[in-house]
Amino acid sequence: MKRSLMLCVVLSAFASSGAYAQADLAKAKNCMACHTVATKLVGPAYKDVAEKYAGQKGAEDKLVQKVLKGGAGTWGPIPMPANPQVSEAEARSLVKWVLATK
């Protein structure tokens, strides 16, 4: 029983630190200049992106390309610029985090 409880605590710590790491990456790559987790800023809130794309096949790949190349029209008239400072691996990691946002 103690072992199971300890395993749960350790796994929870890893899961939380992963979420914090992604938030730190989003800040470091300037994503948070236009987005927040819960409310619209310049761009949509991450929770709204997660809700819109929930269960859609190919959403992750589509959003990775939007992060890298930019996009326009999906969330209103303000375009999202390309992000050359973000690698494809970082974009994929960020998109996975965004899509898991509730």
C-alpha positions as CSV (number, residue, x, y, z in Angstrom):
1,M,0.0,0.0,0.0
2,K,2.8,2.4,0.9
3,R,4.6,1.6,-2.2
4,S,1.5,2.3,-4.4
5,L,1.0,5.6,-2.6
6,M,4.6,6.6,-3.1
7,L,4.4,5.7,-6.8
8,C,1.4,7.9,-7.2
9,V,3.2,10.8,-5.5
10,V,6.3,10.4,-7.8
11,L,4.2,10.1,-11.0
12,S,2.2,13.2,-10.0
13,A,5.4,15.2,-9.4
14,F,6.7,14.2,-12.9
15,A,3.4,15.2,-14.5
16,S,3.3,18.5,-12.8
17,S,6.9,19.3,-13.5
18,G,6.2,18.6,-17.2
19,A,3.4,21.1,-17.2
20,Y,5.6,23.7,-15.5
21,A,8.4,23.0,-18.0
22,Q,6.0,23.6,-20.9
23,A,4.8,26.8,-19.4
24,D,8.4,27.9,-19.0
25,L,9.1,27.0,-22.6
26,A,6.1,29.0,-23.7
27,K,7.4,32.0,-21.8
28,A,10.9,31.6,-23.1
29,K,9.7,31.4,-26.7
30,N,7.4,34.5,-26.3
31,C,4.2,32.6,-26.7
32,M,2.8,34.2,-23.6
33,A,3.2,37.6,-25.1
34,C,0.0,36.9,-27.1
35,H,-1.6,33.9,-25.3
36,T,-2.6,32.8,-21.8
37,V,-3.8,29.5,-20.5
38,A,-7.3,30.7,-19.5
39,T,-8.3,34.0,-21.2
40,K,-8.0,35.5,-24.6
41,L,-5.2,38.1,-24.9
42,V,-4.1,38.9,-28.4
43,G,-4.6,35.3,-29.5
44,P,-6.9,32.7,-28.1
45,A,-6.5,31.1,-24.7
46,Y,-4.9,27.7,-24.7
47,K,-8.0,26.2,-23.1
48,D,-10.0,27.5,-26.0
49,V,-7.6,26.0,-28.5
50,A,-7.7,22.7,-26.7
51,E,-11.5,22.7,-26.7
52,K,-11.8,23.7,-30.4
53,Y,-9.4,20.9,-31.6
54,A,-10.4,18.2,-29.1
55,G,-10.6,14.9,-30.8
56,Q,-9.8,16.2,-34.3
57,K,-7.6,13.9,-36.3
58,G,-4.4,15.7,-37.5
59,A,-4.9,18.6,-35.1
60,E,-1.5,18.3,-33.5
61,D,0.3,18.3,-36.9
62,K,-1.8,21.2,-38.1
63,L,-1.1,23.3,-35.0
64,V,2.6,22.5,-35.1
65,Q,2.7,24.0,-38.6
66,K,0.8,27.1,-37.4
67,V,3.2,27.6,-34.6
68,L,6.2,27.4,-37.0
69,K,4.8,29.2,-40.0
70,G,2.0,31.4,-38.5
71,G,-1.6,31.6,-39.6
72,A,-4.5,33.9,-40.0
73,G,-8.3,33.9,-39.9
74,T,-9.0,31.0,-37.6
75,W,-9.4,33.2,-34.5
76,G,-10.2,36.6,-35.9
77,P,-8.5,39.2,-38.0
78,I,-5.1,39.4,-36.1
79,P,-2.6,37.0,-37.7
80,M,-0.3,34.8,-35.7
81,P,3.3,35.4,-36.9
82,A,5.7,32.7,-37.8
83,N,8.0,31.6,-35.0
84,P,11.5,30.9,-36.4
85,Q,12.9,30.8,-32.8
86,V,10.9,27.6,-32.1
87,S,12.2,24.3,-33.3
88,E,9.8,21.7,-34.6
89,A,10.4,19.5,-31.6
90,E,9.6,22.5,-29.3
91,A,6.5,23.3,-31.3
92,R,5.3,19.7,-31.0
93,S,5.9,19.7,-27.3
94,L,4.1,23.0,-26.8
95,V,1.2,21.9,-29.0
96,K,0.8,18.7,-27.0
97,W,0.7,20.8,-23.8
98,V,-1.8,23.2,-25.3
99,L,-4.1,20.4,-26.4
100,A,-4.0,18.8,-23.0
101,T,-5.1,22.1,-21.3
102,K,-8.4,22.0,-19.6
